Amino acid sequence: MTDAERVLAVLIHDVRTPLGVAHGYLRLVRGDKLPTPEDRDRALAGTQDALAKISRLCQEAGGFLEEVRPGAIKAPARQLAERVTAVLAERGVAVSGVELPDGVVDVGTSVDRAADAIATLLSVRAGRTPGVVATIDGTVSALRFACGPAGEGAAAPVDGDEHPFDPWRSPQSLGVALAHRLVTAIGGRVWMAGNGLALALSIPMESGNA
C-alpha cells in the first residue's frame, strides 16, 4: 500500500468508533431517554469529545497532503533540543539530560513542527510505562534522541542491536506516521535500540551556526 492508501484505511478505521459514540449519544438526547439535565450534559460532553477526536484524525490525515520541504530552515541544534525537551515535559515525559555539541540541523519548515514530530515519536515508547526516560545528546555529525528504560546513569539506550520501527503498526496513530514522514524527510533516521527496548532517533548535524 502507498502512504496515501494507508492514511485512508487508517482514517476510515479510526473514525468509526468516535462517530458511533457521537451518534449513540445524540440518539439518546433526541429520544428523551436521559431523565436528568446532568445525564444530558454528560451525553453532550461525550459527543463533543468524540467529534474532537474525529477532527484531530482528519487534521492528521490532512498533514499528509502538506508539502514537506527539507532544507527550508536550518536552526541551532541546541534550540531544537530545548524545544523537544519542553514538548516532552508537556506530555509528561522526563528528560534525563541534554548533552550536545554546537551545530546546525535541518528542521524543515519550522523548529516547532520538527520538535513536535520528534516528541510524538519518542512518546510512542514512553506511554505510561514507569521508569522510562528520554535522553538527548550529540555526536560530531548527528543530534540524537532516545526514549526507553533508564540504564546506567539514567540514560535511555541508543546503541545496541537495532530493529526497524514501523510507524504504521497498531495501535500507533496517523500522527505517528506523519511525524515519521517529517523526520525522515529532513534526513532523520528512526529505529528501535537497546535490544528493542528503546526508540532512538538521529538527525544529521553540521558544525557551525544557523
N, C-alpha and C positions, 0 to 999 in steps of 0.2 A: 504494500500500500504506500502511496505517496503521503507526504505530511498533510496535504490538504484533505485527502481521503480519511486519514486518521483523525484529523480535527473534527470533520463532520460526524464520523462514527462515535467519537467520544462525546461530542456535544449532544447528539441525539440520545445517547445512553444516559448521560448525567442530568439532562434537563427533565427526563421523565419523572423522576422521583419528586423533586420540588414542585413540578407542575401538578402532579397528582395530589400533593398535600394542599396546594392552594385551592384546587377545585373542590376537594373534600371539605375544607373549612368553609368555603363560600356556599356550598350546598347546605351546610348546617345553619349558616346565618340566614340564608334566604328561605329555608324551610321552617323557620321559627322553632328549631329543635334545641335551642340553647335557652334555658329558662331565666338566666340572670344576666344583668349587664356585664358582670365580671367574666362569665363564660363567653359572651360575645366579644369582649375586649381581648381575651386570650386567643380566640379564633382569628380575629383580625390581625393580631400581632403575629401569629403563626403564618398567616397568609402573607404579611409584609416580609417576614424573614425568607419565606420560600421564593417570593418574587425577587428579593435582593440577591439570592443565590443564582437565580436564572440570569439576572442582569450581569452578575460577575462572570458567569460562564460565557455569556455572549461577548463580553468585553475581552476576555482572554482569547476566545476564538478569533475575534477581530484583530487581535495583535499579530496573527499570522499573515494578515493582509498588509500590514505596515512594512515599509521598506527598512531593512537593517543595513545601515551604512557604516561598515567598518572603516576606521581611519578618519572619520569625520571630526572627531575631537580626541586629543591626547591630553592627559591630566597627570599630575604627580601621583606616584604610587601611594604615597602617604595619605593623600586626600581620599583616594578610593578606599583604602584600608580603614580610615577613620569613619567614612560613611557606612561601609559594610558593618563595622562594629556597632554603630548607632542603630542600624536597622535590625541587626540580630538582637540587640538589647530590647528593642520594642517588641520583639517576638518571643522574649523570654529565654533566649539562648545566650549562655555565658561565654565570654571570650577570655581564654586563659592568659593571653599575652599577645602583643603585636611587636614583632621584630622584623624590620626590613631595611634594606639599603636605599639610598636615594635613587630614583629612577622615574621613568615616564611610561605610562601604559595607555593602550588604546581603550577608550570607553564607548566607542560607537557614537551615539548621538548625545549622551549626557552621563555625568558621573552618577546622578541619582538613579537613572534607569539601569546602568550597569550594576550598581550596588544592590539594587532591589533584586535583580536576576541572580546575582551570586548568593545573596541571603536566602532567596527562595530555594535554591539548590541545596545549600547547606542545611536548611531547616528540614529537608526531607529526612535526613539522618537523625536530627535532633528529636523531633516528635515530642513525646512525653517521657522518654527514657531517662531515668536518673543517672547522674554521673557522666553525661555527655557534654563535651565542651567543644568550642570552636577555637582554632588557632590560625594565626596569620603570620607568615614570615616571607622572606625573600632570598633568592639566590642571585648570582650575578646577572642572570638573564630571565628570571621569572618571578612573578609575585604569586605566592602560593597560599591556598586556604585549605582547611580541613575541618571536619566535624565528626566526632566519634567518641568512644570511651576514652577517658583520660588515662594516659600512660604515665611513664616516669616523668616527673616534673610537670604533671597535669597538662600534658600536651597530647592532642589527638594525633594518631599516627598518620604520616603522609606517605612513608615508604613501606616496603614490604611487598608481598605478592599483589599484583594488580588484577582487577577483574573489571569487565566492561560495565558501564552504567547505562541502563535503558530508561530514558525519560518517559516512555510510554507505558511502562509496566504498572499495572493496577497495584495499589489504589492511588497512584500519583495523578495529578490533575493536568489540565491544559496549561495552567500557569507554570508548572514544572517543565513541560515540553517547550513552552515559549521561552522560558529562562535559559534552557539548554541551547536553544537555537541562537539566542542573542550572544551567549558566552562563546560558543564555537565560531560564530561569525566574526568575532573580534580576535580570533586566533587562540582562544582558550581550549583547554582540554579538561574533561571531567571523567573520573574513574573511581572505583571502589578500591580503597587502600587498606593497609594494615590487616592483610588476610581477609578482606571483605568486611571489616568491622567499621570502617570509616569512609566517608565520602570526601574525596580530595579534588581540588580544582587548581589549575595554574593558568596564568595569563602571561604572555611574553612581556618582558620589561626591557626598556632601553635605558642606558645611562644618560644622564643629563637632566635638563629641566624642560617643562612644558612651555 
